[in-house]
Amino acid sequence: MSQLEDLTQQALQIHPEQPAEAAALLREGAGVLEDGDAAQRDAWLRAAEHILLGHLADGQGLAALLPPDAARARAAIALAAGSSPDWQDLTPPDRIRAHYNAALARTRSRDFAGQGALLQAAQALAQAHGDDAEAQQAWAAVANNVAADLRYYFKPGDGEACAAMLEAAQLARIAWQRAGGWLQIERADWQLAMCAAAAGEGVLALQAARAGLQACEANAADDYEYCFAYQALGLAALVAGDLLEARRSRELMAGRVALVHADFRDYAERCLAEFDARLAA
């Protein structure tokens, strides 16, 4: 592993809880950027855009690190600042992707109206390129990832963040219905169920979780998909006040965790432990 690759991976591992420390690692990586191959430089660039702009809303800091050919990151900086980006070197899918970290940057200052406007702009770009399958998938991923970020940092009682989170998750579900196969739709249902459960919206959470489980049953899903379908159903049931269903789903999830591929089992076990903590509370 090259020094650049090592620094990038370290930054990504710690960035959700330690974004400033992750940014410091990426700044160190900028000093050895030319030593990496094209894939390693691209990975560093994506991480820098996500962490410095998306997590720290530090457009100026990101701009100072960028190589000359970082067109998408420069467009994202402009969007986050409310300026018109230079699109000429970007494909429609990358124009859409540029909205992701720009939208996250707005949430860091609690500018949820600005974040919503950026999602609307990304959606409009996707609609303008309706025949471009990659553009449709890019839009669906942007909406999903914004929802996931808002859910990760969500605090109960935060009405503005809650509304933004649910809107993004619902937009993602609609987008994946158009752009994806059953697996992408099922995972969008999982995201919506998890966001709705975090928001305390039991009816919506159950509806989405049951749709995801039905998709698993209809498509011979593997143990990984079933594991998290039961997670979503259990948490939705807990929020909806159905403790019996929550416990039943927990047991079904635990059975699938034991069968998940070893590469993903630690993560699945952590999620089960979090579910158990919620049940205990």
C-alpha positions in Angstrom: 0.0 0.0 0.0 1.4 3.4 -1.0 1.6 6.3 1.5 -1.2 8.1 -0.3 -3.5 5.1 -0.2 -2.8 4.5 3.5 -3.5 8.2 4.4 -6.7 8.1 2.4 -8.0 4.9 4.0 -7.1 6.2 7.5 -9.0 9.4 6.8 -12.1 7.6 5.6 -12.1 5.3 8.6 -12.2 8.1 11.2 -14.0 10.8 9.3 -17.6 10.4 10.6 -16.5 11.2 14.2 -13.2 12.9 13.6 -13.5 15.0 10.4 -10.8 17.5 11.4 -8.3 14.8 12.1 -9.3 13.1 8.8 -8.7 16.4 6.9 -5.2 16.6 8.4 -4.4 13.2 7.0 -5.7 14.2 3.6 -3.6 17.4 3.7 -0.6 15.2 4.4 -1.7 13.1 1.4 -1.7 16.1 -0.8 2.1 16.3 -0.4 2.5 12.9 -1.9 -0.3 13.1 -4.4 2.0 12.7 -7.4 3.4 9.5 -6.0 0.1 7.6 -6.3 -1.4 6.0 -9.4 -4.5 7.4 -11.1 -6.9 5.3 -9.0 -5.2 6.3 -5.7 -5.3 10.0 -6.7 -8.9 9.7 -7.6 -9.7 8.0 -4.2 -7.9 10.8 -2.4 -9.7 13.5 -4.4 -13.2 11.9 -3.6 -12.2 11.7 0.1 -11.0 15.3 0.2 -14.1 16.6 -1.4 -16.3 14.6 0.9 -14.5 15.4 4.2 -13.3 19.0 3.7 -16.4 20.2 1.9 -19.1 17.8 2.9 -18.2 17.4 6.6 -16.3 20.6 7.4 -17.8 23.0 4.9 -14.3 24.2 4.2 -14.5 25.1 0.5 -11.4 27.3 0.7 -9.4 24.7 2.4 -10.4 22.1 -0.2 -9.6 24.5 -3.1 -6.1 25.0 -1.8 -5.4 21.3 -2.1 -6.9 20.5 -5.5 -4.9 19.6 -8.5 -5.7 21.5 -11.8 -7.9 18.7 -13.2 -10.3 18.5 -10.2 -13.3 19.9 -12.1 -16.1 18.1 -10.1 -14.7 19.2 -6.7 -14.4 22.8 -7.9 -18.0 22.7 -9.1 -19.1 21.3 -5.7 -17.3 24.2 -4.0 -19.1 26.7 -6.2 -22.5 25.1 -5.5 -21.9 25.1 -1.8 -21.1 28.8 -1.9 -24.2 29.6 -4.0 -22.1 30.4 -7.1 -22.6 29.2 -10.7 -20.2 26.3 -11.3 -18.1 25.7 -14.5 -19.8 22.6 -16.0 -17.9 22.5 -19.3 -15.5 19.6 -18.3 -18.2 17.5 -16.5 -20.5 14.9 -17.8 -24.2 15.1 -16.7 -23.7 12.4 -14.0 -20.7 14.2 -12.5 -22.7 17.5 -12.6 -25.3 15.8 -10.5 -22.8 14.2 -8.2 -21.2 17.6 -7.5 -24.4 18.5 -5.6 -23.9 15.8 -2.9 -21.1 17.3 -0.8 -22.4 20.8 -1.6 -25.7 19.8 0.0 -23.9 18.3 3.0 -21.9 21.5 3.5 -25.2 23.4 3.7 -26.5 21.1 6.5 -23.4 21.8 8.6 -24.6 25.3 9.0 -28.2 24.1 9.3 -29.1 25.7 6.0 -31.7 23.0 5.3 -33.4 25.3 2.8 -30.2 25.6 0.8 -29.6 21.8 1.1 -33.1 21.2 -0.3 -32.6 23.6 -3.1 -29.4 21.8 -4.1 -31.3 18.5 -4.1 -33.9 20.1 -6.3 -31.2 21.3 -8.7 -29.7 17.8 -8.9 -33.1 16.3 -9.6 -33.8 18.9 -12.3 -30.5 17.9 -14.0 -31.5 14.3 -13.9 -34.8 15.1 -15.4 -33.1 17.1 -18.2 -31.1 13.9 -19.0 -33.9 11.4 -18.7 -32.3 9.0 -21.3 -29.0 8.9 -19.4 -29.1 5.9 -17.1 -25.9 6.9 -15.3 -27.4 10.3 -14.6 -30.5 8.8 -13.1 -28.4 6.5 -10.9 -26.2 9.4 -9.9 -29.3 11.4 -8.7 -30.7 8.4 -6.8 -27.3 8.0 -5.0 -27.1 11.7 -4.2 -30.5 11.7 -2.5 -29.9 8.4 -0.7 -26.5 9.6 0.6 -27.8 12.9 1.9 -30.6 11.0 3.7 -28.0 8.6 5.2 -25.8 11.5 6.4 -28.7 13.3 8.0 -29.8 10.0 9.7 -26.3 9.4 11.0 -26.1 12.7 12.8 -29.8 13.0 13.6 -30.8 14.1 17.1 -34.4 13.4 18.3 -36.5 16.6 18.4 -34.6 18.4 15.6 -37.6 19.1 13.4 -35.7 20.8 10.6 -33.2 18.0 10.2 -36.0 15.4 10.5 -38.0 17.0 7.6 -34.9 17.2 5.4 -33.9 13.6 6.2 -37.3 12.2 5.3 -37.6 14.2 2.2 -34.2 13.0 0.9 -35.1 9.4 1.7 -38.4 9.6 -0.1 -36.8 11.3 -3.1 -34.2 8.5 -3.2 -36.9 5.8 -3.0 -38.7 7.4 -6.0 -35.4 7.8 -7.9 -34.3 4.2 -7.4 -37.7 3.0 -8.5 -36.9 4.5 -11.9 -33.2 3.9 -12.0 -32.5 0.6 -10.2 -33.3 -3.0 -10.0 -35.0 -4.8 -7.1 -31.8 -4.7 -4.9 -31.4 -0.9 -5.2 -35.1 -0.4 -4.5 -35.0 -2.7 -1.5 -32.1 -0.8 -0.1 -33.9 2.4 -0.7 -36.8 1.0 1.3 -34.4 0.1 4.0 -33.0 3.6 4.1 -36.5 5.1 4.2 -37.5 2.7 7.0 -34.4 3.6 9.0 -34.9 7.3 8.5 -38.6 7.1 9.4 -37.8 5.0 12.5 -35.2 7.6 13.6 -37.9 10.3 13.1 -40.4 8.4 15.2 -42.7 7.9 12.2 -43.8 4.3 12.9 -46.4 3.9 10.2 -44.1 5.1 7.4 -41.2 3.0 8.8 -43.3 -0.1 8.9 -44.6 0.4 5.4 -41.1 0.8 4.0 -39.6 -2.0 6.0 -42.3 -4.4 4.9 -41.8 -3.5 1.3 -38.1 -4.2 1.6 -38.7 -7.6 3.2 -41.2 -8.5 0.5 -38.6 -7.7 -2.1 -36.1 -10.0 -0.4 -38.7 -12.8 -0.4 -39.6 -12.3 -4.0 -36.1 -12.2 -5.3 -34.3 -14.9 -3.3 -32.1 -12.4 -1.4 -29.0 -13.5 0.4 -28.5 -13.5 4.1 -27.0 -10.0 4.2 -30.1 -8.4 2.6 -32.4 -10.4 4.9 -30.3 -9.4 8.0 -30.9 -5.7 7.4 -34.4 -6.1 6.2 -35.2 -7.6 9.6 -33.2 -4.9 11.3 -35.4 -2.2 9.6 -38.6 -4.1 10.4 -37.7 -4.6 14.0 -36.8 -0.9 14.6 -39.9 0.2 12.7 -42.0 -2.1 14.9 -40.3 -0.8 18.0 -41.1 2.8 17.0 -44.7 1.8 16.2 -45.1 0.2 19.6 -45.3 -3.4 18.5 -42.8 -5.0 20.9 -43.7 -8.6 19.9 -42.9 -7.9 16.3 -39.7 -6.1 17.2 -38.5 -9.1 19.2 -39.5 -11.5 16.5 -37.6 -9.5 14.0 -34.6 -9.3 16.3 -34.4 -13.1 16.4 -34.7 -13.4 12.7 -32.0 -10.8 12.2 -29.7 -12.7 14.7 -30.2 -15.9 12.7 -29.1 -14.2 9.5 -26.2 -12.4 11.1 -24.7 -15.8 11.9 -24.8 -16.7 8.2 -23.5 -13.4 6.8 -20.2 -13.6 4.9 -17.2 -13.2 7.2 -16.2 -10.0 5.5 -19.4 -8.3 6.7 -20.1 -10.2 9.9 -18.4 -7.7 12.3 -20.6 -4.9 10.9 -23.7 -7.0 11.1 -23.0 -8.0 14.7 -22.5 -4.3 15.7 -25.8 -3.5 14.1 -27.5 -6.3 16.1 -25.9 -5.0 19.3 -27.3 -1.6 18.6 -30.7 -3.1 18.0 -30.4 -5.0 21.3 -29.6 -1.7 23.1 -32.7 -0.1 21.7 -34.8 -3.1 22.8 -33.3 -2.9 26.3 -34.1 0.7 26.6 
